[in-house]
Structures are given as C-alpha cells and as structure tokens.
Amino acid sequence: MPPLTTSSISSPEVHTQGRGVTYGALAYVLWGLFPAYWPLLVPAQPVEVLAHRIVWSFVTLAIAVAILRRWRPFLDLSGKGWLIVTAAAVLITVNWGTYIYAVNSQHVVESALGYFITPLVTVALGMIFLKERLRLPQIVAIGVVVVAVIVLTVDYGRLPVISLVLAGSFGIYGLLKKKVPLDAISSLTAESAVIAPIAVVYLLVLGSANTFTTEGTGHTLLILSTGIVTAVPLVLFGAGAQRVPLITMGMLQYLAPVLQFAWGVF
C-alpha cells in the first residue's frame, strides 16, 4: 500500500480517517486511565471481575442495539463471520483477564510494558496480513520504540509473560476487527453474546462467593459500571479500526501504555 498523500485521498476519505484517528485516540486514553478503576472493585477477585465485565458489557450493548434496532446484521452474519467473532471474543477475554490480574496483583508496570509491545505486534500484523507499508517517519518511530522495549525488558530482569500475553492477544484481536463484517457496536455485541453465557454460568457457580450483593450498594454499582467502562472504549476502538490502517491504530496505541506506565511508577 503506497504512502497516502493529500492529493491521493478524497475529502470523504480524509474525513473518515480523521474520525477514525479520533475514535482510536479516545479509546486508548480511556484504557490508559484504567489502572485507577479496577482496584476499586476489590474484594472481587480477578476472574469474578472478568465475568461481571463480560455480562454487564453484553447487557449494555444489547440495550444499545435494541434502541438502535440493529438486530438485522446478526441474522445476516455468515458462518465465517461468526467464527471470526468467536475468535475475537476469546482473544479479548484473555486480554481482559490478564490485564485485570496484572493490575490487582501489583504488576501495573509489566502490563504497561505489554501495551508498549502491542503496537509493534499490531504494525507487524498490518504489514504481513493487510500489506500495509510504513512511511519513513513511522519507521524511525518504530525503531526508537523497539530499542526502548528491549531496554525496558532487559531492565525488568525476567521474561515478561504478562506483557507478551497482552501484546499477542490484543494485536491479533485488532487484526480480526478489520475482518469482521459488522459495525463497531454490532461487532462487540456479537463478541459479548458468544462469551456471556460462560460468564453467567461462572457467576452462578460462584454462588455466595460472588461479591455483587455482599459488599454494599457502592460495590454493586461499581460492578454494574463495568459494562459501560468496558463497552465504550471497545466500541471506539472498533470504530477506529474500521476507518484507518492497522498501522495507524498501532501508532496510536502508545497513548495507553504511557498513561499506564506513569500510573504504575508514580
């Protein structure tokens, strides 16, 4: 894919890409603020938080789809489309669970390192599978990041397993979002629908150990808020990914780890 110039892009395309960059940037800023949010859900354990996050994000999105009357895309989705949606649902669940575990177990810096690595994975996937190409300034920027990631990894002192899981799962998730033939809200609703039944079963099995109704009204409201907190940035991310090259989304991703890394250090 040749470098895009102002003369080679029509005005509607420029507008679409501009909106895509805005959506992507907003998603990453919100994700960058997450370390301040998840610890508020203690004493809920990471897996319980993950299950509630899945269930309430599905409820939130289902209400949005009902209001917007967007059920038709689900009926028209092919078997291949549902396969992509299922794979995306599994990947984002792994990513969510790993991140919540990292934050609640005091591994914020390692999770931030994972999101420093993620853009490199995203850029590589865009080049390999979507035939996207880097411009010279992007090559220089990526080169600097590669050196920085190597230095941070060596300084960390051991293999950053959490970082690699976060980077791999979200990088591939971003690639799949380019392939799903659904708009951002419908796509995320379908993903939530695939994984929500498992989360509901887990919460039922958890029984009295479920902190949803045992830690006061404030805690219950915080658990309910995981639906909106989860859905909003993911919808923004999906909308951005559908409008701009994967490489561009990869470059924008550095907003989140910079904010997370600062939170972890200070």
Order of alpha helices (4+ residues) and beta strands (2+ residues): alpha-alpha-alpha-alpha-alpha-alpha-alpha-alpha-alpha-alpha-alpha
